[in-house]
Structures are given as structure tokens and as C-alpha cells.
Amino acid sequence: IMRLVQRPPGEYAGGSILFQDQDLLELPESAMRKIRGGRIGMIFQDPMTCLNPTMPVGKQIAEGLQIHLKLSSDQALKRAVALLEQVGIPDAATRASAYPHQFSGGMRQRVMIAIALACNPKLLIADEPTTALDVTVQAQILELITGVCDEFGTAVILITHDLGVVAGMTDRVVVMYAGKVVETAPTDELFANPRHPYTLGLLSSVPRLDEQRTSELRTIEGAPPDLLQPPPGCPFMPRCAFARAICRTMPPLDPVAGNAAHRKACWVDVTDPREQAYANKRRQARQEALQAALKTSADATLQSS
């Protein structure tokens, strides 16, 4: 979306990116520079590697304000201090002169949020904004993002693997596997009625309060595919217990029957009892084969010793 993929080796194979009635893929680089940090902000995963270690954080915030809002250096620095206060940095006027290494991980992430929201963007892309932060700080950062974006009227694209964060922060979910969209739905609908085997596997691997303590969590067998040599058809097929021969052809992202807001890219109806029985039988066979292989390996180890 930000067009930060270096070309070459990266390439945009096709499609379009529509933002405020503009296709971002068709804009010249000069126009994209005005959009980045201006109308679209981004919070990156690791604030320590994204912040300039040789520049005070106040100047890093002020830089975008001077470029996009044409503020003077004094005006931009004053606004930067106000933003640091807004994101919860104590003694902001003094800390604006500090360098990134003088902040904790959570505080650095707050600085990144201030930079991303400095010019009141219409869209904020948050890429794993709580990675490597402890649970308490994670909750504070997520609450901060929600509160500030509500205040500014900013839409958020949240990229995360944490299903708890997805459930608590989002209105709509897009589930991706191996670079493909496999399911999309309103958040409540997706958690209550997953219709793609990968989504079902993700949700089955998370503990639930309404389950018995003795209930086993179900893992997703296998490993993700090589994206340089993806399998034909559905990329999840090699790991899918529901897989059929038709899955060698990539299914379209079609609406689930009776719900146009819920789409899945799967040929199989995972709610069909017959399909569930078929999947359970395949899982059991895989488990038995794995146990037999482990036993054979253990026996061979004992014999060699």
C-alpha cells in the first residue's frame, strides 16, 4: 500500500490499490511521497530499527510536520512535544531532546505512534505494533492506538497473528495464508462461524473459556509452503485435512451462502458433517502414521546404541 517494496527485485504483479478514489499503483513517486506520512501513516514492527538513532525523537516527529504541513521548525517542534504528551510520554518537553536508545521498548513504540499520526492521516497501517513488548505494555499500546485513532477519525489496518488482539480491536478480518486471502468477514461472524479450514485451524489452536480444561488444543500439521515454489491450487492443501482433488485448482473468494459480507476461498463446506467426518478420519490416520514413524525412529536409535 505504501509502495515501499524496492523494485527490483520486488514487483507489483497486477491489481490495484484504491485509496480515496486514487489507484496508488498509478501515481508517480513524487505524489506517493506526499501520501506517505501525510494521508497514510505506518507503525512498523521494531521501533528500535525504524527510529533514527542519531536524531532526537522530537526532531524525527517534527520532520514529517515540516514536510507535509509546511510548519516552521519551531512550530513543528512545539507540535511534536504536544504529540509526545498525547501518546503518554512523561515530561515530553524534556524527552523530545532524548535519543531512541534512551527510551524503553514501549516508549519507543509510543514515539512511532506519534510519528505515524503526526499529520492526522486518514489511514494508519499498524504492522505487529506490539511485537516483543510484554503483555501489560501491549495492552497500553493497543488502547492508545484505538483512542488516538478514534479522536482523529483514522481508519486502521492492523497486521497481527494475535487472535486476541483481532477479537478485541477489529471490525472486520481478512485471513491470509501464503500471500492469499482465504477468508474475510466481520469479526464477530468470523469467530463464531469460520468457513475456511485454515481459519478453523487457527481458532482451534487457541484456548477457550467455554471449553473443559482437559480439552486438547488442535495444531495445524505440516509447515507453510515455499513461496518461491508454491503448490498448485489452494496453498493450504498440503496441510488441510479437508483437502480433495478439486483443491488442486485455486478456488475463488466467493460469498458464503446467505451472507454476502462473509467470503471464503475454499471448495469444501467445513460445516457439513460428512466433510467433518472425512477430515477427522484423515487427521487420525496422519496421527497414527506419525506415531508409527516416531516409534520406528526410537527403535532404530535403541538398536544403534
N, C-alpha and C positions, 0 to 999 in steps of 0.2 A: 504493500500500500504506500509506504514512504519512498519506494523506489531507491532503496539503499543497497540492493543487490548489485555487486560490481559486474559489469559486462565488458568483455568476457572475464571469467569463464561462465558466469551466470547468464541466463537468458529468459525472457518472457515468451513462453511458447505460444500463447494465444489468450483470448478472452478480453475482458475489460475490467477496469476498476472505477466505478462510478461514485463520485463524491460531489455533492451539491451541483448536480447536473453537468459535471465535467468528467471526462474519461482521463484519469491521471496518466494512463499509459501513452496518451497522445500529446501531453503537454511537453514543451521544451524544458530543459533543465533550469533555465532562468525562472520559469513560472513555478517549478517544483520547489525551488529554494525559498520562495515566498510562502508556500504552503507548509513546508516542514518547520515545525516550531511556531508557526503562526496559526494556521487553521487546524493543523493536526499536530498534537503533541505525543511524545512517546516516553514511557518509563521502561528502561532496559533492565535485564536480569541482575547484573552485577554492577552496583553503583561505583565500586572502587575502580573498576577498569573503564567506566564511562565518564567519570569526572576527571578533569584535567588536574593532575597532582601538583602542577607548578603555578596554579592560579587560585586566588582566594575564591571561596564559593559565592560570595556576593557579586564579584565581577563576572562569574560564569552565568549567574542568573541575569545580570544586567546586560550582558552581551546580546541575548535574544531580544530584549526590550528595545535596545538601541537599533537593532536591525529591522525588526518588524513594526514597532510602534513609533520609531523615529524620535525616541526620547533623548534628551541630553544625558551626559554621563552622570551628572548629579541627580537628575530626575530618575534615571534608571536604577541607580544605587539605592535611592530612597524607596523606590518601589520594591527592590529586591529585599530590603530589610523587612518591609511590610509582609512580603510573601513568606519569608522565613518565620515570622511571627505566626502567620496564618497556618502554617504546617506544623507548628508546635515546637520550633527551635527556641529554647530559652535564651534570654539575653541576646536577642537577634542582632542588635546593632553592633555588639562586640564580635559575635560569632561570624558575622559576614566577612570579617577580615581573616578568618581562620582558613586553613587548607584542608582538603579532604581527609588526609591521614589523621587529623585531629578530631575527627568525628567517629562515633560508633557506627556499626553497620546499619542500625535502624535510623540513626540521624542522617547518614548519607543517603538512605532511601528517601527520607523526607526532603532533602535538598533536591534530589532528582524529581520528586513530585512538584516542587516549587518551580523548577526549570520547565517541566513539561506543561504546567498550567499558567505560566507567567503571562502569556499573551491571550488568555481566555480562548483556547481552541474550541472548535465545535466537536472535535473527536479526540479522544485520548486512547492510545494503544498501550496497554499495560502488559508487558511480557514477563510472566512469572515474577511479579513485583515483590513477593515475599520469600523468594528462594534464599536459603542459608540464614534466615532470621529465626529466632526462637519463637515459640508459639504465642507468647504474650505480645511480642513486638509485631508479629504477623497480624494479630487482631487489631492492633492500633493502626497499622499502616492501611489495612483494608477499610477500617472505619473512616480513616482520614480521606482516602480516595473517594469513598462514597459521599461523604459530607461535602467535600470541596466541589466535586462534580455536580452534585445537586444544587449547590449555591451558584455555580457558573452556568448551569444548564448544559453541561458537556456530556455527550454520549461516550460510552466506554466499550472498547473491545478488550476483554480480559482473556489472556492466553494462560492457561494453567492446567496442571494434571491433578490438582487437588479437588476432588468431588465435593468436599465440604464447602470450599470456597465457592464453587459453582452453584451449589444449592442456596447459599446464603446471599450471593451478590448479584446474580444474573436474572434477567427476564426471559432470555432465550439462549439456547445452547446449540452449538454446531460441533458435532463429534467428528474428529478426523482420525484416519488411520493410514499410515504410509503416504501422506500427502493428499489423500482423497477424502471428500466429505461422505461419510457413511450414514449419518442421521442428523436431522435438525428438527427441533420442536421447542415450544415454550417449556421453560424449566420444569414446572410442576408436572406437565404432561410427560416429559421425557423420563423423569424419575419414577413416575407412577406406572408408565406403560412403555418401557423400552422395546423397540421393534427390530433392532439390528443385533446380531449375535455378539459383536464387539462391545456395544453399549451394555448389553446384558451381562457380558463377562466383567466389565468394569464395575458395574453396580454389585455384582455377586461377590466381588473380592473385597468389599468394604463391610465392616461390622455394622449391624443394625440393632437399634434398641429394642425392636419388637421381636427379635429372634432369641431363641434359647441360648444360654451360654455354651452349651455343648455343640451347637451348630457349627459345621465346618465351613470355612471360607473356601470358595472355589477359585482356583487360579486359572489363568489363561495359559494353556500349554504352548510350547514352542517359543520361537523368537521372531521379532519383526523381520520383514524381508529386506534384502539388499535393494536400496532404492535405485542403484545404478543398473540393476538387473531384476526388476520387479516380476513377480509371477504373472502369467496371463490371467485376464479376467479380474475377479474380485481379489484385492491384495490380501484379504483376511482368510481366503480359502484354505491355505495350508494349515492354519491353526483352528479352523472352525469345525465344531462337532456337527453342525447342521449342513455342512457342505454337500452339494450334489454335483453331478456332471455339468449342469447348466451354469454353475458358478464359474466355469472357465470363460464365460462371457461376462464382461462388466455390466452389472445392472444399472439402469437409470435411477436417478434420485426422484422417485415417484411419491405422491401423497399416499399416506396410509388411508385405507378405506374409511370414509366418513369424517375425515379430518384433514382439510387442505393445509393446515398450519403445521402438520407433522409429516415429515418426509423421511424415507429410508432408501438406501441403495442396497437392496437385498431381494433375491428371488424367493426366499423362504418366509413363511409366516411362522415366527417363533412362538406364537400363542396357540398354534394348532397342537392338540395333544399327541397326534401321530408324529409330528415333527419333533416334539419334545422327547417322546419315547425313543425315536431314532437317534437323537443326539445323546441321550443318556446311555444308550447301548454302545455308541461309539466311544464315549468317554470311559466307560467301564472297560472296553476292550483295550484302549490305549493305556489305562492304568495297569491292567494285568500284564500287558506287554512290557511296560516299564519295570514293574516289579520282577518279572522274569529276567529281564536284562540285568538288573541290579544283582539278582541272586547269582546269575552266571558269572558276572564280574567278580563278586565276592568269593565264589568258589574257586575261580581261577587264581585269585590273589592268595588264598589259603594254600593252594597246591604249589604255587611258586615259592612260597615261604617255607 
